[in-house]
């Protein structure tokens, strides 16, 4: 079959977000493919595709939720089922890619997002559509094309249409790592930015993990890999390099208390980030902004995971409104917190699917969006 030839589209869905799947299918004007995804009594995942997908383009819609490991296994089994059924293309539509926060080596851990990327690539997927990866470099973990869509145009539109006094606002970066994203929002809204610097507590990565070697058992001079330990020396920081140089003392980082860099007094503060999971840091930042004179605090994020006590914390905080998209299901959170609002991004995912299916360029979906966004 000619790779450029247009073939029928089949849309499959896992159990993670049926509401979003329905919105996408309605906008595409197609019927969902008939398939069953269920669990045996042993909790094994079973997929039955009940119609032929041979030579077809199959789009599997599955996002990450709190039931993350089952979501991943469903996606892998569905992709492999389509591969063994001779589907021509298998495109994974994953609005929120699970494990995307584990994209760096931590202590004795592993880069889990690369492991997941390799698993998805080997399962049979030929392309991935996702949205607002936590780190854009994750695209390089895949051996297949990845389209990382952006939700910022929808959130900016919400700001312009639903916040009447947004022109008196300031875009706030929750930490220095979010400055580029905040700058991208601020430039398109013609607003200034502020940055939260410092932390309230020591980060987990800074805690002693037992990686340092114990002191030498004997108080006598010895040489270890070119370092000569003088009598009475118990650590490498006091070691002398054979003959001349001295190892410098490794000082621990001291994190300053939280402070706002920028003017927020008498302004409307809009905190932007890619996801909200644990809301404690957002609540602390909002309290600091109110203390510095901001009269309203909004939080904008693409993925509203809001795990554990996040809805309750937000409801009892000084945050005026939290706006997230529907990349993950949040019906429970909406019922627990009246301050949470959602923005529908199904039209963007449907348009991405349509363009890929018709072999059209995806560049229009990234128009006026910077790489920092």
C-alpha angles and dihedrals in degrees: 000000000000108000090221094051115111114239135178120292121231119191118200126185135201125211097262102090115002092165093060091045091055092050091051094046092049091053092047091049094226136121119247116252115253110255139139124219114184145140130250121225087265088059092247115149116243125190124191116184103201099196136045118275096173109142092359133124108245124197116196114199112202129142134187119264136163086284086064102153093051089047090055094046092049090052093048094049093046092049092048091047089055091046093053088046090060099248111176097222130009113196119186114213102200110167092184114029109212121231091020090133090062094070098120134062111261119191107296094345129102140243095261095179089063090050090052092047091053092047091052092047092050094045092071105269112143096189140008130215114196139153134237102343113209088237118019090211087074087083087072091061090069126082089207133062115282124197108201104197123198128230095193096101089059093048092046090051089052091052092050096046104033104034107064096190097041091125087071089055137108125210111233126206108210091213137357090268090065096053095101093052091047091049091052091053093044094051093052093045093041091235135132124249137228128196130212109224127191133019138254095224141019111276117243090243089062096055120105107265097184092255094128117094118248120252119280111274095227132050097224133107116271140155123235118187094330097321118114114210113209120220107280093023112128104172142043091245090071095042123119120221108237106283105347133006129072124217111242119242111256107230120204118243115256114211114210121227117273114281138163119245104202138031117293101151111127090001136115108248120215114189113201127195140145097249145004114216112138104028097197095094092048091050091050092049091048091052090051092050091051089049089054092053107270108147096202134023124202127182121208122189138154100222118043102194093151097177129193113349096353097115092050092047091050093047091053095042133089090253109121099200141357117205121194135160127245096252086120127031112260105167091124092051091049090055091050099046128038093196095068118097128181133215120206114233097171091110090063093051091045091051091049090052091047093050094048092047092051093043091243127151118272094205093097090066089059097047113142091359115125125217089248093062 
